[in-house]
């Protein structure tokens, strides 16, 4: 996945390999502290969620 000033390029095969399953992938851009996406991941365990946040102070990694 790479981000430039005007575009986001997502390598679907890379994400599929990262999750090691064929579940659908949902992406949230501008996820803030991640509360919404975390709750969605808990509620829908058969969906892979990816959150993107540009501000370092808000980022965290969660694996469930």
Order of alpha helices (4+ residues) and beta strands (2+ residues): beta-beta-alpha-beta-alpha-beta
